[in-house]
């Protein structure tokens, strides 16, 4: 908070927030807190998607400068767009709003934001600054390029767009590591400035584009060879030459050790677009796991959930919960929890209706849904998270300790009989109730269907035979370059029956083991390419014309 600015009761306040260089995980906790309470969000277009997911649903996001305008900040048009952005901030603050002004990197390194802060101070508008990770620091870290070695060295930061002859001269006569902010098509010119100022042409440098995102690419060269390296990599010439890059120059910046230090780009599924045929809610933990491997998950639901055709059976069972008919209730999916919760709300009940009843959950995801409902499950499988795993831990009916011998099992209309048969074998009576119906989902958007059939996805995870049938039914068959990963033999057989080549099989019937198996496949594929001296590519880059489309 600015301690010198008077707090006018009619004015709001402005939070200048650094959103980092692009990775959503680099937002600070304080930044997330500020976004959650914002009335108005004014963000650089490069980080708008990063920050708005943490804002309230009611937050106002006014129209502001586009990505094209942001890419030409040095032009009169770009400066005019920045002034418009500043006017938006000031107008909202004057109206008593809590404004978050989110910028790429760190606000302390943005001269235009400094002007906005001065404008706030001049009008007595309260403001605060939440630092972010600057691109000049975060991008080299993600590229595996430490800026200093054990002996230490000076590190200097320079923006090539505003650097004058004096800046280049000082860097040219220095042995400091130089971190240069520039654009892809201006890297060679910046390298030429340094050579002309005295740096040796064989000085190592790295060039990183789209740093800290899964589109990140890094090239290692020297000041004298960088133009040829980018041309040989078919990066330049390109219509995307104006995109920002970070170049690190210096003998002591560890560029030679990138093959060992490039932790981010060496993730096993780095940049892979992975299709997950599940709803966003169902796929949450699986998608998080894929992100940890460097992948970009894309959830496509293949089934939709609808109420049962005859609700009377479900209504009787819920009433039986209240009247003490059951000793246990077993939830085998998040959808089952949702169905019971909706029926409770219909009757004006809440989690207290579970008092005196033992609750079982088939796995951690279902358990989390119960906890969100206000119910802590008494039983979650200690081993495999499946009906079989639940049965392994389920106690047999004991007439001495169990006053009631009945289990309420709310499930889908297409559920298997494994759990019912196992509970009966353990001595329990089971009310197997259809809590919801599963139907084929509507087709995904046209661009998703085209990506599936045209090879735009690198892999698809099939978690059941029905996901194979339903995905092919609503979106078409995945392209033959797409890696097909199946959770087990039955799913793999269904995939093969639909003309798909199965590349990966999970060692256990677990979605997390399936993702792990795909990561192992990706790592082996990467290692083979490196060992053969070939470039590391994604499966989707093997389809005809993919390189041209990837650059456009």
C-alpha positions, 0 to 999 in steps of 0.5 A, a space after each residue: 500500500 502506498 503510505 503517502 497517498 491520502 485515502 479518499 473515501 470516494 476513490 477505489 484502489 489500484 493493485 499493480 500486479 506482476 503476472 510473471 512471464 507466462 506459466 500460470 503456476 508462477 503467480 504469487 499467493 498474494 496475486 491470487 488473493 488480489 485477483 479474487 477481490 477485484 471489481 475490475 481487471 485490466 490485464 496485458 493481453 499476454 497474461 489475461 488468460 493466466 489471471 482471469 481464472 482467479 478473478 470473481 465471476 462478476 469481475 468487469 474486464 473492459 475492452 483494452 489493447 489487443 495482442 497486436 497493439 501490445 506487440 508494437 508498443 514502440 509505435 504511436 499506435 501502441 503508445 496510444 493503446 497504452 494510454 487508453 489502458 491507463 485511462 481505463 484504470 484511472 476511471 475505474 478507480 475514480 468510481 470507487 472500484 478495486 482495480 487490478 492492473 496485471 502486467 507481464 513479468 514484474 511491474 517494477 520493470 515496466 516504465 509505462 506502469 510506473 507512469 500509471 503509478 505516478 498518475 494514481 499518486 497525483 490524484 490521491 488514489 490508493 495503490 499497491 504493488 505485487 511483484 511478479 517474476 520478471 521474464 528476464 529472470 524466469 525465462 532463463 531459469 526455465 531454459 536451463 541457463 543459470 545467469 551466474 556460475 560458482 565464481 560469480 559474474 556481473 549480470 546486466 539486463 538490457 531491452 534492445 528496443 530502447 538501448 542506446 549506443 552507450 548501453 551497447 558499448 558498456 556491454 561490449 567492453 564487459 565480460 558480464 552476462 547480458 540478458 537481452 529482451 528483444 524479438 525473434 527477428 531482431 536477435 541477430 541485430 542485437 548480436 551484431 551490436 554486441 560484436 561491433 561493441 567488442 564482444 567476441 563473435 564466438 561468445 555463447 548465447 541462448 535464445 528462448 521464445 515463449 518462455 515458461 510456457 509449453 510452447 517454449 523453444 530454446 536455441 544455442 548458438 554464438 553471437 556470430 552464428 545466431 542468424 544461421 542457427 535460426 535460419 537452419 532451424 527454419 524459425 526465420 524468416 517467419 510471420 511470427 518474427 515479432 514475438 518477444 524472446 530472451 537472449 542470454 549472452 556470456 561465457 559464464 552463463 552455463 549455455 554449454 550445459 543446457 543439455 544437462 540443465 534444461 529441466 523444463 523442455 526435457 519433461 517427458 511429454 513437453 508440449 504434447 497436446 493430450 486428449 482426455 475423454 472426460 469432463 473437466 471435473 472428472 479429469 481434474 487430478 489426471 490433467 494436473 498429473 499430465 501438466 506435471 509431465 509438461 503436457 497440455 491436457 484437453 478435456 472432451 466429455 464423451 458421456 453426459 449424465 441425466 436423471 434416471 427415467 423413473 426417480 421413485 427408486 432413488 427417492 425411496 432409497 434417500 428416505 431410507 437413509 433418513 429412517 435408518 434402513 442402511 448400515 452403509 452407503 457406497 459411492 463409486 463415482 463423483 456423479 453418484 455423489 452429485 446425484 445424491 446431493 441433488 436429491 438431498 437438496 430437493 428434500 431440504 436435507 444436508 450432510 447431517 442426514 449421513 449421521 450414523 451411516 458408514 460411508 465408502 468411496 471408491 477412490 480419492 477423487 470421489 472422496 474429495 467430492 464427499 468432503 466438499 459435500 461435508 461428509 468424511 468417508 469411513 472407507 477408501 481403498 488402501 490399494 487399487 482405486 476400483 470396485 475390486 479394491 473397495 471389496 478387498 477392504 470392505 468388512 464382512 457382515 457381522 450380526 454381532 457388530 452390524 445392527 443393519 445388514 443393508 448397503 445403499 449403492 447409488 450408481 449409473 445405469 450401466 454399472 458392472 455387477 462386480 461390487 454388488 456380487 462381492 458385497 453379497 458374498 460378504 453377507 450384505 444385502 444390497 439396494 442397487 439403485 440407478 442414481 443417474 443415466 449415462 448417455 453419449 455426449 454432444 459432439 465437441 466443437 468443430 476445431 476439436 473434431 478436426 484436431 482429433 481426425 487431422 492429427 492435431 493431438 499428440 496422444 489420447 487416453 482411453 479409460 474405458 471401452 465406452 470412451 473409445 466407442 463414444 469418442 469415435 461416435 461423436 468426433 471420429 477416429 483419431 489420426 494414425 500419428 496420435 499415440 493411443 494409450 489404454 487403461 487395460 486389455 479390454 479397452 485396448 481390444 475395443 480400440 483395435 476393433 475400431 482400427 486404432 493402433 494401441 501404443 501404450 498400456 497401463 500396467 494397472 487399471 488406474 488412470 494415474 498409472 495410465 498417465 505415468 505409462 504415457 510419460 514413460 513412453 514419451 521419455 523413451 521416445 525422446 531418449 531415442 531421438 537424442 541418441 540418434 542425433 535427431 531433433 526431438 519432435 512431438 507425434 503431431 509434428 509427423 503429419 503432413 504439413 504440420 511444420 508449416 501449420 505450427 509456424 503460422 
